Amino acid sequence: MRRHWRTAVVSLVSLGAVLHRDAAWFTDSTDKVLCKLPLGRDGALPAAARRLEITGVEYGEGVNANGIVPTPDGRNLLVVQSNQGRLLRVDPRTGRAGVVDLGGESLQFGDGLLLKGRTLYAVQNRLNVVAEVRLNDAGTAGTVVRRIGDPRFDVPTTAAAFKGRLYLPNARFTTPPTPTTSYNAVAIIVR
């Protein structure tokens, strides 16, 4: 099978990304938008991203929308608002957002998100923890069941899952980069 790929350029300061249904979705932490790259025939990409304004919630100074995943039922998108510590549920058709009820818990410094079934893992980068959140199917409410830390964390930013473990790269934002600065990823068990 032959695939045709076109280059699509998205200029974003800080982003989260997810493939959902027939598109790649990106957050822009400094602008109140989601960017959508619809996937065409054989995975072809458009020449430019479509911008969808996020409405219904306030944005503040600093890093706003960061990580992004679909809701457990696949109908909407979940976005962590890092500077406000909120999890947002965004309608991908309209951009209308609402705050997910986490029972008063905060996802301050939220960065990468990973959804496994109805369990959401939210990396809280500068806190060096991963919040494990059990969501309802629609993604309108959830409970933070625990926060997982590890002494090897040094500002982890995202997570990938494989065989009962999460793998988190350390961004080391608090370490001045030099030509010899080392970087690594940490594996933690989450069963």
N, C-alpha and C positions, 0 to 999 in steps of 0.2 A: 504494500500500500504506500503510495507516494503522498507525502505531506508537503503542503506549501505554507511557509511561514513568512509573514510580513513583519517588519520591525515597527513596533509601537513605542513611542517615547512618552513616559510619564515623569514629569519633574516634581518630585515630592521631597520635602525636607526630612521627614521621619515617617515611616509607614508600617502598617501591618498589611498582610495580603492573605487572601483565601480564594480558592476556586469554589464557586457555588453555582449549581445548576449549569447554565450555559455562558458563564462569564467569570473573569477574574476581577475581584474587588480589592480596592486599596483604600487605606485611610490616609489622611494628610493631617498630621498633628497640629499644624498651625492654621489650617483653613477649615471652615465648617462645611466640608464636603466629603463625600465618598466618590471615588473614581471607579468607573466600571469599564472593563475591556471585554465587550461581547465576543465570544468565540464563534467564528464563522465556520464555513465548510472545511472539513479536515483540520480543524483547529486554527484556522487563519485568524489573525489579529487585525483589528481596524487600524487606521492611520493615527487615530487619536482616541484618547479616553473620553468617555461621557462623564460629565460632572453632575452629581446629585447632591443638592444642598440638604444638609441635616437641619431639620426644623424641630421646634417643640422643646428644646433644651438650651440652656445658656452655655456659652463658651467663656473661658477665662484666659488669663495670661499663661503662657508657657505651653507645655505639651498637653493637648486635649485628646482627640481620638487617636488610639494607638492600635492595640491588637484587635483582630476581627475574626469571627467564626459564624457559621449559621446557627440558628436556634436548633434545639433537638428535633423539632418537627420539620425543619428545613424551610419554613415559610418566611422567616425574617432573618436579620443579621444581628449579632451581638457585638458591641464595640465597647472597649474599656476607655473611659475618660480619665486618663492618668492623673491630671492635676486636681480633679474633683473627687477622685476615688469612687466614681460611679460606673456601673455597668449599664449600658444603654441598649435598648431593643429598637432596631431601625427597620422600618418597612422599606424594602428595596425598590418598590414601585414609586413611592412618594417622597421618601426621605424623612418622613415623620418619625420622631424618636420619643421614647418614654424611658423613664428610669426603672430598671429592674429592682423589685423589692428584695433586698438582701437582709431584711430584719435589722437594719441599722449598722451592718458591717460595712467597712470601707475597703476598696481595692486601690488605695492611694499608691502612686508610682506603678500602676498597672501597665504592663508592657505586652508581651506575647500572650496569646490565648490559645488553648488547645482543648477541643471538645471530643470526649470519648463517651458515646451514648448520651446520657443526661448528666455526666460529670464534666464540669468545666475546670480546667487548670489555668489559673491566672498568675502569671509571673509578676511579682512585685519587685522590680529590679533593685532599687536602692534600699529596700528593706531586706534583701537577700532571702526571700521566702517565695513559696508557691502556695497560693490559696486554692484549696480544693472545694469547689462549690457544687452542690447537688441542685439541679434546676428542675422546674416542672417542664412538661413537654413543650409548651408554647414559649418558654423562656421569659415569662413575665415575673417569676419569683424564684428565689433560690435560697439555700442555706449554706453558709460557710461551715464546713464540717471540721476542717483543720487547716493549719498552715504548716508547711513542711520547710524546714531550714536545713542547711548543711554548712559546716565550717569551711568547706571548699568553695562556697559561692563567693564570687567577687563581681557583683552587679550582673546577674544573669538577665538575659533579655527576651528569650523565647524558649520554646520547648518542643521536642519531638518525642513520640512514644514508640517503643519497640519492646515486645515481650516483657510486659510488666514493669518497665522502667521508663523514666523520663530522662531525656538528655538535654542539658541546658548549657549553651555557650556562655562563658563569662566575658562580658564586654569590657570590664575593668575600667569603667568611666572615671574612677577616682585615682587611677594610676597614670601619671604622665607617660605618654607613649614615647618610646625611643626605638632605635633600630634593633635593640636586643630584648625589648619587652616581649614576654611570652604570653600566649593565650591558650586556653584549653576549654574543654567541655566537661561537665560533671554529670554522672549518671546516678540517679536515685531510684530506689524501689518504691512503687506506689500501689501495690496490690491491696 
